[in-house]
Structure formats: C-alpha cells, structure tokens
Amino acid sequence: MIVANHLKAQGRKKELYFVPITVNYDRVVEGEVFPNDLLGEKPVKESFFRTVKHLSNVKKGMGKVVVQYG
C-alpha cells in the first residue's frame, strides 16, 4: 500500500523513506515447529486448540525484546 500510494503521488514529488525494523524476542512462539520447517518436513496444521494454546503462552511473557532500526 505504501509503494502504491507513493507511485500515485510521484507527480507531487513527495519523498518516501523505507526504514527496516526488526523486533526480536527471547522466546520464539514458533519455536516448536521451526526446526521441522528447516528440515523440510510437512507443516503442522493449524487448529483452534493450537491458537488457544499460543494465546495462553503469550501471557507468560516473551522475555527481553530488542528493536533494531536501519
């Protein structure tokens, strides 16, 4: 959406800056399935139960959060 709006506004000579931002946590939510993804194994099917399980884990905290810009 940002790029499309920028291209539409090119006649107005607006400058647009893209700033890459990374948010990293000590605890990875996808930690249990990530090794399987790297090995090329079949993905785990999402279900209502898995969603509820992940939501309850978020309450436990994510550890230290690091935000990097640029």
Secondary structure by P-SEA (a helix, b strand, c coil): caaaaaaaacccbbbbbbbbbbbbbcccccccaaaaaaaccccccccaaaaaaaaaaaaacccbbbbbcc
